[in-house]
């Protein structure tokens, strides 16, 4: 099994997809490295990448004026960048590597095309991304309530 296919097939986010979908995703996956402190993306930027985190830690942050709030810290086995799936395709948070981080990434426009061409894959990705969005929303709400109470 080629390395990209193995990494895609073994990632928890994609667990349970069929072999055809693993192969399609692996064919367009690219490996990328971030150093500690690297900004991966900024709120408001076009949402054109989706990341499977292989190794490392990433802070998902929100800026409110002068204050930066870490909404969540994600690591190996998690994903980053769900906004590629939902119009208007702009990012809602900042992301910064907290330590050396390895990811597999996909271009969002290509993923959307693949999902449109294969509704079964599209439905699987939508279910998985929706779960991530809900988790981020709940985590953000809890953080904000903690900040308000402090």
GUMARKOL-779602 format. One line per field, with one value per atom (N, C-alpha, C): residue number from 1; atom name; residue in one letter; x, y, z; chain. Coordinates in pm, whole numbers, always signed. Layout:
N
num	(NUM;...)
atomo	(CA;...)
residuo	(A;...)
xx	(X;...)
yy	(Y;...)
zz	(Z;...)
cadena	(A;...)
END
This chain:
150
num	(1;1;1;2;2;2;3;3;3;4;4;4;5;5;5;6;6;6;7;7;7;8;8;8;9;9;9;10;10;10;11;11;11;12;12;12;13;13;13;14;14;14;15;15;15;16;16;16;17;17;17;18;18;18;19;19;19;20;20;20;21;21;21;22;22;22;23;23;23;24;24;24;25;25;25;26;26;26;27;27;27;28;28;28;29;29;29;30;30;30;31;31;31;32;32;32;33;33;33;34;34;34;35;35;35;36;36;36;37;37;37;38;38;38;39;39;39;40;40;40;41;41;41;42;42;42;43;43;43;44;44;44;45;45;45;46;46;46;47;47;47;48;48;48;49;49;49;50;50;50;51;51;51;52;52;52;53;53;53;54;54;54;55;55;55;56;56;56;57;57;57;58;58;58;59;59;59;60;60;60;61;61;61;62;62;62;63;63;63;64;64;64;65;65;65;66;66;66;67;67;67;68;68;68;69;69;69;70;70;70;71;71;71;72;72;72;73;73;73;74;74;74;75;75;75;76;76;76;77;77;77;78;78;78;79;79;79;80;80;80;81;81;81;82;82;82;83;83;83;84;84;84;85;85;85;86;86;86;87;87;87;88;88;88;89;89;89;90;90;90;91;91;91;92;92;92;93;93;93;94;94;94;95;95;95;96;96;96;97;97;97;98;98;98;99;99;99;100;100;100;101;101;101;102;102;102;103;103;103;104;104;104;105;105;105;106;106;106;107;107;107;108;108;108;109;109;109;110;110;110;111;111;111;112;112;112;113;113;113;114;114;114;115;115;115;116;116;116;117;117;117;118;118;118;119;119;119;120;120;120;121;121;121;122;122;122;123;123;123;124;124;124;125;125;125;126;126;126;127;127;127;128;128;128;129;129;129;130;130;130;131;131;131;132;132;132;133;133;133;134;134;134;135;135;135;136;136;136;137;137;137;138;138;138;139;139;139;140;140;140;141;141;141;142;142;142;143;143;143;144;144;144;145;145;145;146;146;146;147;147;147;148;148;148;149;149;149;150;150;150)
atomo	(N;CA;C;N;CA;C;N;CA;C;N;CA;C;N;CA;C;N;CA;C;N;CA;C;N;CA;C;N;CA;C;N;CA;C;N;CA;C;N;CA;C;N;CA;C;N;CA;C;N;CA;C;N;CA;C;N;CA;C;N;CA;C;N;CA;C;N;CA;C;N;CA;C;N;CA;C;N;CA;C;N;CA;C;N;CA;C;N;CA;C;N;CA;C;N;CA;C;N;CA;C;N;CA;C;N;CA;C;N;CA;C;N;CA;C;N;CA;C;N;CA;C;N;CA;C;N;CA;C;N;CA;C;N;CA;C;N;CA;C;N;CA;C;N;CA;C;N;CA;C;N;CA;C;N;CA;C;N;CA;C;N;CA;C;N;CA;C;N;CA;C;N;CA;C;N;CA;C;N;CA;C;N;CA;C;N;CA;C;N;CA;C;N;CA;C;N;CA;C;N;CA;C;N;CA;C;N;CA;C;N;CA;C;N;CA;C;N;CA;C;N;CA;C;N;CA;C;N;CA;C;N;CA;C;N;CA;C;N;CA;C;N;CA;C;N;CA;C;N;CA;C;N;CA;C;N;CA;C;N;CA;C;N;CA;C;N;CA;C;N;CA;C;N;CA;C;N;CA;C;N;CA;C;N;CA;C;N;CA;C;N;CA;C;N;CA;C;N;CA;C;N;CA;C;N;CA;C;N;CA;C;N;CA;C;N;CA;C;N;CA;C;N;CA;C;N;CA;C;N;CA;C;N;CA;C;N;CA;C;N;CA;C;N;CA;C;N;CA;C;N;CA;C;N;CA;C;N;CA;C;N;CA;C;N;CA;C;N;CA;C;N;CA;C;N;CA;C;N;CA;C;N;CA;C;N;CA;C;N;CA;C;N;CA;C;N;CA;C;N;CA;C;N;CA;C;N;CA;C;N;CA;C;N;CA;C;N;CA;C;N;CA;C;N;CA;C;N;CA;C;N;CA;C;N;CA;C;N;CA;C;N;CA;C;N;CA;C;N;CA;C;N;CA;C;N;CA;C;N;CA;C;N;CA;C;N;CA;C;N;CA;C;N;CA;C;N;CA;C;N;CA;C;N;CA;C;N;CA;C;N;CA;C;N;CA;C;N;CA;C;N;CA;C;N;CA;C;N;CA;C;N;CA;C;N;CA;C;N;CA;C;N;CA;C)
residuo	(X;X;X;X;X;X;X;X;X;X;X;X;X;X;X;X;X;X;X;X;X;X;X;X;X;X;X;X;X;X;X;X;X;X;X;X;X;X;X;X;X;X;X;X;X;X;X;X;X;X;X;X;X;X;X;X;X;X;X;X;X;X;X;X;X;X;X;X;X;X;X;X;X;X;X;X;X;X;X;X;X;X;X;X;X;X;X;X;X;X;X;X;X;X;X;X;X;X;X;X;X;X;X;X;X;X;X;X;X;X;X;X;X;X;X;X;X;X;X;X;X;X;X;X;X;X;X;X;X;X;X;X;X;X;X;X;X;X;X;X;X;X;X;X;X;X;X;X;X;X;X;X;X;X;X;X;X;X;X;X;X;X;X;X;X;X;X;X;X;X;X;X;X;X;X;X;X;X;X;X;X;X;X;X;X;X;X;X;X;X;X;X;X;X;X;X;X;X;X;X;X;X;X;X;X;X;X;X;X;X;X;X;X;X;X;X;X;X;X;X;X;X;X;X;X;X;X;X;X;X;X;X;X;X;X;X;X;X;X;X;X;X;X;X;X;X;X;X;X;X;X;X;X;X;X;X;X;X;X;X;X;X;X;X;X;X;X;X;X;X;X;X;X;X;X;X;X;X;X;X;X;X;X;X;X;X;X;X;X;X;X;X;X;X;X;X;X;X;X;X;X;X;X;X;X;X;X;X;X;X;X;X;X;X;X;X;X;X;X;X;X;X;X;X;X;X;X;X;X;X;X;X;X;X;X;X;X;X;X;X;X;X;X;X;X;X;X;X;X;X;X;X;X;X;X;X;X;X;X;X;X;X;X;X;X;X;X;X;X;X;X;X;X;X;X;X;X;X;X;X;X;X;X;X;X;X;X;X;X;X;X;X;X;X;X;X;X;X;X;X;X;X;X;X;X;X;X;X;X;X;X;X;X;X;X;X;X;X;X;X;X;X;X;X;X;X;X;X;X;X;X;X;X;X;X;X;X;X;X;X;X;X;X;X;X;X;X;X;X;X)
xx	(+85;+0;+90;+72;+153;+137;+242;+244;+124;+91;-22;-152;-169;-291;-299;-188;-186;-220;-160;-188;-333;-387;-527;-617;-590;-674;-670;-557;-541;-590;-619;-659;-799;-817;-947;-1064;-1042;-1150;-1211;-1130;-1175;-1208;-1194;-1220;-1360;-1366;-1494;-1529;-1449;-1473;-1437;-1497;-1462;-1329;-1275;-1143;-1138;-1244;-1249;-1233;-1296;-1285;-1146;-1088;-950;-856;-870;-780;-798;-923;-949;-888;-906;-851;-699;-642;-496;-432;-501;-446;-427;-501;-487;-434;-391;-336;-191;-154;-15;+31;+154;+210;+270;+256;+306;+355;+458;+516;+504;+470;+469;+563;+639;+723;+641;+687;+621;+613;+496;+475;+426;+434;+386;+236;+193;+51;+8;-93;-142;-245;-335;-429;-485;-551;-609;-759;-832;-974;-998;-1096;-1130;-1061;-956;-888;-980;-960;-1037;-1012;-1118;-1108;-1080;-953;-918;-833;-821;-746;-814;-796;-846;-730;-711;-595;-632;-565;-568;-440;-453;-334;-275;-149;-78;+2;+69;+155;+163;+170;+186;+61;+65;-47;-69;-197;-236;-338;-318;-414;-512;-640;-745;-782;-768;-779;-878;-929;-1015;-961;-956;-913;-1036;-1033;-1139;-1071;-1043;-971;-828;-791;-653;-630;-735;-724;-736;-650;-655;-706;-809;-867;-837;-773;-754;-884;-950;-1079;-1060;-959;-935;-794;-738;-609;-635;-589;-610;-475;-475;-352;-376;-282;-286;-423;-475;-605;-720;-695;-798;-784;-876;-876;-878;-851;-846;-896;-979;-1021;-1147;-1260;-1384;-1459;-1419;-1495;-1492;-1406;-1400;-1533;-1612;-1735;-1857;-1851;-1968;-1947;-2038;-2029;-2038;-1973;-1903;-1755;-1715;-1578;-1472;-1499;-1400;-1379;-1257;-1221;-1280;-1317;-1382;-1289;-1171;-1075;-935;-841;-698;-648;-539;-475;-325;-261;-117;-58;+53;+121;+185;+163;+222;+352;+373;+494;+511;+626;+641;+523;+462;+337;+343;+294;+285;+137;+100;-38;-41;-154;-188;-292;-275;-375;-431;-550;-624;-673;-677;-735;-887;-947;-1091;-1173;-1130;-1206;-1208;-1096;-1091;-1180;-1177;-1263;-1411;-1449;-1589;-1626;-1536;-1562;-1581;-1494;-1503;-1636;-1677;-1803;-1923;-1916;-2024;-2031;-1914;-1908;-1948;-1927;-1957;-2040;-2173;-2260;-2238;-2198;-2172;-2054;-1947;-1833;-1875;-1953;-1999;-2079;-2167;-2247;-2158;-2062;-1971;-1888;-1838;-1759;-1847;-1969;-2060;-2089;-2118;-2146;-2026;-1908;-1787;-1752;-1764;-1735;-1838;-1965;-2068;-2036;-1986;-1948;-1837;-1740;-1630;-1685;-1773;-1830;-1905;-1984;-2059;-1965;-1861;-1763;-1695;-1659;-1594;-1691;-1816;-1916;-1935;-1948;-1967;-1844;-1725;-1601;-1589;-1622;-1617;-1715;-1835;-1936;-1886;-1829;-1779;-1665;-1575;-1464;-1516;-1611;-1666;-1738;-1813;-1881;-1780;-1672;-1566;-1504;-1479;-1423;-1517;-1644;-1743;-1750;-1743;-1754;-1628;-1517;-1389;-1377)
yy	(-118;+0;+124;+216;+338;+416;+492;+564;+656;+735;+828;+752;+641;+561;+507;+458;+404;+512;+632;+740;+786;+793;+832;+723;+599;+488;+471;+504;+486;+605;+717;+835;+814;+839;+816;+889;+1007;+1083;+1006;+929;+860;+712;+668;+528;+488;+375;+324;+357;+444;+470;+345;+331;+214;+236;+129;+131;+230;+237;+329;+474;+509;+645;+672;+573;+589;+617;+541;+556;+694;+738;+869;+981;+971;+1073;+1070;+950;+937;+993;+982;+1030;+1182;+1253;+1400;+1453;+1364;+1405;+1448;+1549;+1597;+1612;+1575;+1584;+1724;+1778;+1911;+1915;+1996;+2012;+2157;+2177;+2309;+2308;+2416;+2431;+2495;+2480;+2544;+2694;+2751;+2894;+2930;+2839;+2870;+2894;+3000;+3024;+2940;+2858;+2769;+2841;+2914;+3000;+3104;+3204;+3314;+3326;+3366;+3391;+3489;+3457;+3544;+3506;+3425;+3379;+3283;+3269;+3169;+3029;+2952;+2815;+2720;+2699;+2616;+2494;+2462;+2343;+2271;+2140;+2054;+1968;+1957;+1889;+1771;+1660;+1547;+1559;+1571;+1589;+1451;+1434;+1307;+1310;+1422;+1436;+1582;+1612;+1749;+1804;+1935;+2004;+2138;+2174;+2298;+2369;+2500;+2582;+2642;+2626;+2692;+2814;+2932;+3056;+3152;+3241;+3348;+3479;+3580;+3713;+3799;+3866;+3962;+4090;+4175;+4299;+4268;+4304;+4284;+4147;+4073;+3946;+3827;+3730;+3606;+3496;+3425;+3317;+3184;+3093;+2959;+2883;+2852;+2784;+2636;+2578;+2435;+2405;+2301;+2249;+2111;+2089;+1960;+1898;+1767;+1696;+1577;+1485;+1367;+1299;+1263;+1197;+1293;+1423;+1525;+1585;+1676;+1745;+1895;+1966;+2111;+2165;+2270;+2337;+2280;+2292;+2237;+2333;+2458;+2559;+2542;+2454;+2428;+2371;+2314;+2245;+2337;+2451;+2535;+2675;+2717;+2854;+2952;+3063;+3122;+3081;+2973;+2918;+3013;+3067;+3148;+3089;+3104;+3047;+3126;+3055;+3116;+3132;+3071;+3077;+3093;+3118;+3113;+2976;+2932;+2807;+2828;+2779;+2797;+2668;+2625;+2506;+2537;+2453;+2470;+2393;+2297;+2216;+2166;+2106;+2053;+1960;+1985;+1919;+1866;+1744;+1680;+1662;+1698;+1684;+1625;+1569;+1540;+1645;+1713;+1814;+1789;+1844;+1831;+1970;+1998;+2124;+2114;+2213;+2213;+2211;+2284;+2285;+2146;+2075;+1938;+1845;+1860;+1776;+1801;+1926;+1956;+1892;+1900;+1836;+1686;+1624;+1480;+1444;+1526;+1502;+1519;+1617;+1636;+1520;+1471;+1361;+1228;+1212;+1086;+1118;+1120;+1156;+1069;+945;+860;+915;+953;+1016;+1149;+1228;+1357;+1344;+1246;+1225;+1184;+1096;+1053;+1171;+1253;+1369;+1469;+1492;+1584;+1539;+1410;+1359;+1379;+1352;+1362;+1507;+1593;+1736;+1798;+1760;+1813;+1780;+1661;+1623;+1715;+1746;+1836;+1976;+2024;+2159;+2166;+2066;+2065;+2062;+1979;+1973;+2108;+2175;+2306;+2410;+2403;+2497;+2478;+2356;+2328;+2371;+2340;+2379;+2530;+2600;+2746;+2805;+2751;+2799;+2782;+2667;+2643;+2738;+2762;+2856;+2996;+3039;+3173;+3188;+3087;+3092;+3096;+3023;+3025;+3164;+3227;+3361;+3464;+3451;+3545;+3533;+3412;+3389;+3429;+3439;+3473;+3619)
zz	(+0;+0;+0;-97;-98;+32;+68;+196;+212;+110;+121;+144;+75;+91;+233;+285;+421;+523;+509;+605;+598;+479;+463;+522;+490;+536;+688;+749;+893;+976;+914;+991;+1048;+1180;+1245;+1179;+1125;+1062;+945;+876;+755;+778;+902;+934;+886;+817;+771;+627;+563;+420;+341;+223;+141;+67;+16;-49;-165;-241;-356;-310;-199;-148;-91;-22;+26;-90;-195;-310;-375;-390;-450;-364;-233;-144;-141;-135;-131;-258;-370;-497;-498;-415;-414;-281;-192;-62;-78;-3;-3;+141;+166;+301;+318;+439;+468;+611;+637;+770;+813;+941;+1002;+1121;+1139;+1257;+1368;+1491;+1604;+1578;+1598;+1577;+1438;+1342;+1207;+1207;+1140;+1120;+1001;+1021;+916;+831;+898;+827;+922;+863;+941;+911;+1014;+1001;+887;+803;+690;+561;+568;+446;+370;+239;+164;+222;+232;+286;+170;+143;+28;+62;+191;+230;+346;+346;+452;+499;+630;+686;+773;+753;+845;+928;+1058;+1142;+1172;+1134;+1152;+1282;+1307;+1425;+1462;+1594;+1639;+1704;+1734;+1798;+1732;+1719;+1655;+1743;+1763;+1836;+1737;+1765;+1689;+1771;+1710;+1785;+1721;+1804;+1758;+1814;+1731;+1776;+1802;+1915;+1944;+1990;+1894;+1925;+1962;+2084;+2128;+2190;+2213;+2285;+2190;+2207;+2130;+2223;+2179;+2257;+2188;+2259;+2206;+2229;+2121;+2126;+2154;+2090;+2103;+2058;+2116;+2070;+2013;+1890;+1824;+1789;+1782;+1752;+1661;+1664;+1578;+1586;+1470;+1462;+1443;+1458;+1437;+1297;+1267;+1137;+1160;+1054;+1059;+926;+932;+809;+747;+816;+764;+671;+665;+591;+440;+389;+245;+193;+284;+243;+242;+310;+328;+271;+179;+129;+245;+240;+126;+117;+184;+176;+229;+347;+419;+558;+610;+739;+855;+959;+1075;+1195;+1190;+1300;+1244;+1334;+1302;+1346;+1286;+1328;+1330;+1439;+1458;+1515;+1457;+1507;+1642;+1740;+1872;+1886;+1799;+1796;+1654;+1622;+1486;+1453;+1339;+1303;+1161;+1144;+1013;+979;+857;+812;+672;+637;+498;+463;+350;+315;+177;+159;+34;-4;-133;-178;-168;-104;-82;-209;-312;-437;-500;-493;-547;-464;-332;-248;-280;-298;-333;-466;-563;-692;-676;-596;-573;-506;-410;-340;-433;-523;-620;-720;-760;-857;-796;-667;-598;-473;-489;-375;-250;-267;-151;-71;-141;-74;-13;-88;-39;+91;+97;+218;+335;+310;+416;+469;+378;+421;+497;+449;+516;+659;+679;+814;+906;+854;+936;+968;+868;+889;+983;+968;+1057;+1203;+1228;+1364;+1417;+1333;+1372;+1401;+1315;+1333;+1466;+1496;+1622;+1742;+1735;+1844;+1865;+1756;+1767;+1824;+1783;+1833;+1984;+2029;+2172;+2251;+2199;+2267;+2276;+2168;+2167;+2268;+2270;+2366;+2510;+2542;+2678;+2712;+2618;+2641;+2668;+2587;+2604;+2738;+2777;+2906;+3021;+3008;+3109;+3117;+3002;+2997;+3061;+3035;+3088;+3240;+3290;+3433;+3510;+3438;+3506;+3537)
cadena	(A;A;A;A;A;A;A;A;A;A;A;A;A;A;A;A;A;A;A;A;A;A;A;A;A;A;A;A;A;A;A;A;A;A;A;A;A;A;A;A;A;A;A;A;A;A;A;A;A;A;A;A;A;A;A;A;A;A;A;A;A;A;A;A;A;A;A;A;A;A;A;A;A;A;A;A;A;A;A;A;A;A;A;A;A;A;A;A;A;A;A;A;A;A;A;A;A;A;A;A;A;A;A;A;A;A;A;A;A;A;A;A;A;A;A;A;A;A;A;A;A;A;A;A;A;A;A;A;A;A;A;A;A;A;A;A;A;A;A;A;A;A;A;A;A;A;A;A;A;A;A;A;A;A;A;A;A;A;A;A;A;A;A;A;A;A;A;A;A;A;A;A;A;A;A;A;A;A;A;A;A;A;A;A;A;A;A;A;A;A;A;A;A;A;A;A;A;A;A;A;A;A;A;A;A;A;A;A;A;A;A;A;A;A;A;A;A;A;A;A;A;A;A;A;A;A;A;A;A;A;A;A;A;A;A;A;A;A;A;A;A;A;A;A;A;A;A;A;A;A;A;A;A;A;A;A;A;A;A;A;A;A;A;A;A;A;A;A;A;A;A;A;A;A;A;A;A;A;A;A;A;A;A;A;A;A;A;A;A;A;A;A;A;A;A;A;A;A;A;A;A;A;A;A;A;A;A;A;A;A;A;A;A;A;A;A;A;A;A;A;A;A;A;A;A;A;A;A;A;A;A;A;A;A;A;A;A;A;A;A;A;A;A;A;A;A;A;A;A;A;A;A;A;A;A;A;A;A;A;A;A;A;A;A;A;A;A;A;A;A;A;A;A;A;A;A;A;A;A;A;A;A;A;A;A;A;A;A;A;A;A;A;A;A;A;A;A;A;A;A;A;A;A;A;A;A;A;A;A;A;A;A;A;A;A;A;A;A;A;A;A;A;A;A;A;A;A;A;A;A;A;A;A;A;A;A;A;A;A;A;A;A;A;A;A;A;A;A;A;A)
END
